């Protein structure tokens, strides 16, 4: 997207992350902040070292990297004049004010469209440009609460969990904005006409609550409650299990072949046909009983034991990592990946990298079971991530 010119008038997370993704694709993004304190994320999560150095906090730096920055007072004639001049040559403008604010500032869509008909004008709002909630203030927590999504982040007793991933901001706001901006740019390329985009975070995150909506279509309200549905604890093959050392193992053997591979690895062939696809009632008595049996088995060993035993197998089992552990994981950390590749070359030979080694160790006879040298190799030398701290 080199050469694409984007004006970013947004703050906090949704808009800045949306324009960050465009910048990562090569767009030239100019972030415009008001005079004074500017974007609130400048001081959110600002460390003592940041304050001493006179720099904004890590959250601001993360969300606004790869952008140019300037300050404009849009309430002044001079600031508005500069914005209109910038908009005349821009391809995209993204703003996150409440509905009507940009128009009152003299920079609404119709005004900018008159000077730049090709402009893609994207407004990210909490509740949409019109309707009874349009003028209400809100944040991610409000949007997921109203949309029915927050109730789906709940423990077994139904208590909602406050997620530290901002689903409405990032999925409903940022990602939706990026996809609609790209679609609008395709329209510009074909017709030469820009457009105005209205991104309502509450409405878009509501639209993504597909498992709950499917349950309601089927008249299965119970499936929207913890432990009542296919993907929220209602089956043993797709669940979270505590380990002996208080850590957690994510078992996602949703398909029968993965479940049966897991059962073989656990030496529990008698569990192989107790699966939802073979008639086990989701959220039913047998599912609950088998979940309890599997929980007792997994809780008998520490997390690392299960990693060594199961992670290389084709059965969709993963450790639940902490953010600091994920940051050091070879999947996300280049230095750790190099170390892992070196370890696996030692284990499997000079011609194999970490991915090849994992594939070899999980080689299958067609049933999903490791066999021959691959099976013995997996047992002797599991994929090594190194200490997670």
Beta strands, then each sheet from edge to edge (+ up, - down):
strand 1: 5-9
strand 2: 28-33
strand 3: 68-71
strand 4: 92-95
strand 5: 120-125
strand 6: 195-200
strand 7: 238-242
strand 8: 248-252
strand 9: 317-319
sheet 1: 3+ 2+ 1+ 4+ 5+ 6+
sheet 2: 7+ 8- 9+
end
